[in-house]
Amino acid sequence: MKVLILVVDDEPDVTELFRQQFRRDLRAGRFEMAFAHSAAEALERVEATNGPNLFLMVSDINMPGMTGLELLPLVRTARPDVPVIMITAYGDAETRAQAEAAGAVGLITKPIDFTVLKAEIEQRLAERAGTA
């Protein structure tokens, strides 16, 4: 079964950036990526994606309308099995505490350090393989 990573960010160039950074993994079929450009769209996708194939969500915090921090508890309620990593331009202690209190498993500051994100994904893939 394919594993899916859902990336949520209102900036259109983020889709291409993620596709470039993970092109080898995507070509190799290690996982798939889906993109939502708003929190509302992400919530629809989370609720529509049944089963264990939704593996991880990576979400920006600062988005128009519903923010990533407002989205986070809704995702955790709908899919408590799906870890969520938040991305923010503001990596201060208060933002980190808010994200963790709402159920985020991690917080990555912008500009995104893809080495850190890739390591996080690798760790989660290894954990999944160990429990499968």
TADA-V500184 format. One record per pair of residues at least 24 apart in sequence whose C-alpha atoms are under 10 Angstrom apart, sorted by the first residue. I is the first residue (numbers start at 0). J is the second residue. D is the distance in Angstrom with one decimal. If there is no record, write none. Layout:
i: (I;I)
j: (J;J)
d: (D;D)
This chain:
i: (0;0;0;1;1;1;1;1;1;1;1;2;2;2;2;2;2;2;2;2;2;2;3;3;3;3;3;3;3;3;3;3;3;3;4;4;4;4;4;4;4;4;4;4;4;4;4;4;5;5;5;5;5;5;5;5;5;5;5;5;5;5;5;6;6;6;6;6;6;6;6;6;6;6;6;6;6;7;7;7;7;7;7;7;7;7;7;7;7;7;7;7;7;7;7;7;8;8;8;8;8;8;8;8;8;8;8;8;8;8;8;8;9;9;9;9;9;9;9;9;9;9;9;10;10;10;10;10;11;11;17;20;20;20;21;21;29;30;30;32;34;36;37;37;37;37;37;37;37;38;38;38;38;38;38;38;38;38;38;38;39;39;39;39;39;41;41;41;42;42;42;42;42;43;45;45;45;45;45;45;46;46;46;46;48;49;50;50;51;51;51;52;53;53;53;53;54;54;54;54;54;54;54;54;55;55;55;55;55;55;55;55;56;56;56;56;56;56;57;57;57;57;57;57;57;57;57;57;58;58;58;58;58;58;58;58;59;59;59;59;59;59;59;59;59;60;60;60;60;60;60;60;60;60;61;61;61;61;61;67;68;68;68;68;68;68;68;68;69;69;70;71;71;71;71;71;72;72;72;72;72;73;74;75;75;75;76;82;84;84;86;86;87)
j: (30;51;52;28;29;30;31;51;52;53;54;28;29;30;31;32;51;52;53;54;55;124;29;30;31;32;33;48;51;52;53;54;55;56;30;31;32;33;34;52;53;54;55;56;57;81;83;120;31;32;33;34;35;41;44;45;53;54;55;56;57;58;83;32;33;34;35;36;41;55;56;57;58;59;83;84;85;33;34;35;36;37;38;39;40;41;42;56;57;58;59;60;62;67;85;86;34;35;36;37;38;41;57;58;59;60;61;62;63;66;67;86;34;35;36;37;38;58;59;60;61;62;63;35;36;37;59;62;35;36;113;113;114;117;113;117;124;54;124;56;58;62;62;63;64;65;66;67;70;62;63;64;65;66;67;68;69;70;71;74;64;65;66;67;70;67;70;74;70;71;73;74;77;74;73;74;75;77;78;81;73;74;77;78;78;78;78;80;78;80;81;81;78;80;81;82;80;81;82;83;120;123;124;127;80;81;82;83;84;120;123;124;81;82;83;84;85;103;82;83;84;85;86;103;105;106;107;116;83;84;85;86;87;103;106;107;84;85;86;87;88;106;107;108;109;84;85;86;87;88;89;94;98;106;85;86;87;88;89;98;94;97;98;99;100;101;102;103;98;101;101;98;99;101;102;103;98;100;101;102;103;101;102;101;102;103;102;123;116;119;110;111;111)
d: (9.5;8.5;6.7;7.8;7.6;6.0;7.0;9.1;6.0;8.8;9.2;9.1;7.6;4.9;6.2;8.6;7.6;4.5;6.0;5.6;8.5;9.1;9.4;5.8;4.8;5.6;7.0;9.5;8.9;5.6;4.7;5.4;6.9;8.6;7.2;6.2;4.8;6.3;8.5;8.7;6.3;5.8;4.9;5.6;7.4;9.7;9.9;9.2;8.6;5.8;4.9;5.7;7.3;7.8;8.5;8.4;7.5;8.2;6.4;4.7;6.2;8.1;9.4;7.1;6.2;4.9;6.3;8.4;8.3;8.6;5.9;4.8;5.8;8.3;9.9;9.6;9.9;8.6;5.9;4.8;5.8;6.5;6.9;9.8;8.6;6.4;9.7;7.6;6.2;4.5;6.1;9.1;9.3;8.3;9.4;9.4;7.8;6.5;5.1;6.4;8.0;9.3;8.6;6.2;5.2;8.3;8.5;7.1;10.0;10.0;8.8;9.0;9.7;7.6;4.3;5.5;8.4;9.6;7.9;9.9;8.6;6.1;7.7;10.0;7.1;9.2;9.4;8.7;9.7;7.3;8.9;7.3;9.6;9.1;9.1;8.4;9.1;9.0;9.3;9.6;9.9;8.9;7.0;7.7;8.0;7.7;8.5;8.9;9.7;7.6;8.6;7.8;5.8;6.6;6.5;9.6;8.4;6.0;9.1;9.9;8.5;7.1;9.4;10.0;7.9;9.9;8.4;8.8;7.3;9.3;7.6;6.7;8.7;9.9;9.7;7.0;10.0;7.5;7.4;9.4;9.9;8.3;6.6;7.9;9.5;9.2;9.6;9.9;9.8;8.3;8.6;9.7;9.0;9.0;6.9;9.5;8.3;5.9;7.4;9.4;9.5;8.5;8.7;8.9;9.1;5.5;5.3;6.1;7.9;8.2;8.5;9.8;7.0;6.4;4.7;6.3;8.4;9.7;8.6;5.7;4.8;5.8;7.1;9.6;9.4;9.4;9.5;9.4;7.3;6.3;4.9;5.8;8.6;9.8;9.5;9.8;8.7;5.7;4.5;5.9;8.8;9.6;9.3;9.6;9.5;9.9;6.4;6.0;5.6;8.5;9.2;9.3;8.8;9.7;10.0;8.6;6.9;8.2;9.4;8.9;9.3;7.6;6.5;9.8;9.8;7.1;9.4;9.0;9.8;8.6;9.4;8.1;9.9;6.4;7.0;7.2;9.7;9.5;5.8;6.8;8.9;9.6;9.4;8.4;6.9;8.8;10.0;9.2;9.0;9.2;9.1;7.7;8.8)
